[in-house]
Amino acid sequence: MKANATKLGFELKVVLEQEIALFDNLLEIMQEERELLVRFQPNQLLELNKRKELLVLQQNYLESSRATLSRELIKVLELDENATLKQIAAALGGELGKSFVDLHSSLTAVVDAIGQLAVINRHLIEFSIKSVKGSVAFLKRRFFSAETYSAAGVINQEIAQLSSLNNRA
């Protein structure tokens, strides 16, 4: 194996390790997000969203580096341009190749965990939105009823219906 391939392999390994650490951090933030959603603490959720946005920017940088290093390594190893991480690992062989297999397993596990937690958090967000909408509807009915009284003090249904249509618009 060429010395350049080993150098590129180690550089790619470092980037992949950084991506895994970033995804682990994202997973922790998403778990904290789940707790905040359950306790309905919107101000803390805003702060978490800022942290997630920063992680996305960092991940974009790492992903760009990973793609560049992968393309270079694939060329040096003379692999198909669509080679997978497992194929790169097999071509590298030895301890470096084994570490790529381990990194692939770690990446797969953390991305799967993030996907599962994202589904749970999405359901919690949808539930929160429905709860807020239900509370608003209750308050509207309770405090902004469309009952309109005539001069004689009798509820005027025709005006009440028109008023209720106007409130919906």
N, C-alpha and C positions, 0 to 999 in steps of 0.2 A: 504494500500500500504506500502511496506517495506521502511524503511528509506534509505536504500542503493539505491533504485530505484529513490527516490527524489534527492539524491545527484548526482547520475549519470545523471538524467534528467537536473539538473541545469548546470552540466558540459557540457553536450551536447548542451544545449541552448547557452552557451557562445561561443562554437566553431561555431555553426551555425550563430550566430550574427557576429562573426569575418569573416566567409566566405561571408556573405552578404556584409559587409563593403569592403572586398577585391574585390568582383564582382562589387560593385558600383564604386570603384576606377578604375577597368579595363574598365568599361563602359565609364568613363570620358576620359581615355587614348585613347580609340577607337574613341571617338568623336573628340578628338584633332587630332588623326591620319587621320580621314576623312578630316578635314580642311587642314592638311598638304599635303594630296594627291591631293586635289583640287588645292592648290597653288603650287604643285610640288616642295616641299622642302625636298630633300632626306637626307640632313645632320641631320635635326631635326627628320626625320623618324627613322634614326639609333638610336638616343638617346631614342626615344619612345620605340623602340624594346628592348633596354636594360631594360627599366622600366617594360615592359611586361614580359620579361624573369624572372625578380626578383619576380613579382607577381605570375608567374607560380610555382616557387620554394616554395613560401609561401603557395600557394593553395595546393600543393602536401602534405606539412606538415599538414595543416588543414584537408585535406581530409582523411589522414591517422588517425589522431586523431578522426575525426568524425566516421569513420568506426569502430575503436576499441571501442569507447564509445557506439555506436549503438549496436554492438554485445553484449557487456556486459549488456546493458539495456534490450535488447530483452531477454536475458537469465533470468535476474532477474524478468522481467514481465511475463515470461513463454509464450512468443509469438513465432509464427513461425519464423524460422531463416531468412526468406525473408520478414519480416514485413516492411511495409512502414512507413514513418514519420507520416502519418495520423493515422495509426493503433497504433503507439507508443503514439501519442497524446491522442487517445481515451482510451488507457489503463492507461495512467497517470491521466487523468481527471483533474478537477479543473482548477485553473489559469495557472498552468504549462502546462497542456494539451492544453488550449486555446492559450497560447503563442507559442506552437509548430505549431498549425494550422496557426497562423499569420506568423510565420517564413517560413512555407511551401509556403504560398502565396507570400511572399516577394522574396524567392529564385526563385520560378517559374517565377515571373515577371521580375526579373533582368536577369535571364538566357535567357529568351525569347528575351529581349531587346538586349542582347549581340549577340544572334544568328542573329537577323535582321540586326544589324549594321555590323556584320561580312560579311554578304552577300553584303551589299552596299559597304563596303571597298574592298572586293574581286573584284567587278566590276570596281571600281576606279583603282585598281592596274592593272587589265587586260587592261583597257583603257590606262593607263600610259605606259605600256609595248608596246602596239600597237603604241602609239604616238612616242616613242623613236625609235622603229623599222622603222616607216615611215620616221622619220627625218634622220636616218642613210641611208636609201635607197635613199632619195632625195639627200643627200650630196654625196653619191657614184656616182649617175648619173651626178650630177652637176660638181663635181670636179675631178672625176676619170673616165671619160668617156672612152669607149673602142674604140674610133675612132683612127684608125691607117692610116697614110698617106704613100703613095708610094713616091719614089724619085722624081716623077713628081709633087707632091703636091696634088694628087688625093686620096680621101678616098679609102682605100683598104678594101672592105667589108669582104673578106675571112679572112684576118688577124684580122680584128676587131672582127669577130665572135669567132675566136680562142682565142683572148685576153679576150673577155667577158666570155667565158667558163672557162678560167684559173682564172679569178678574182672570179668567183663563188665558185671554189673549195677550 
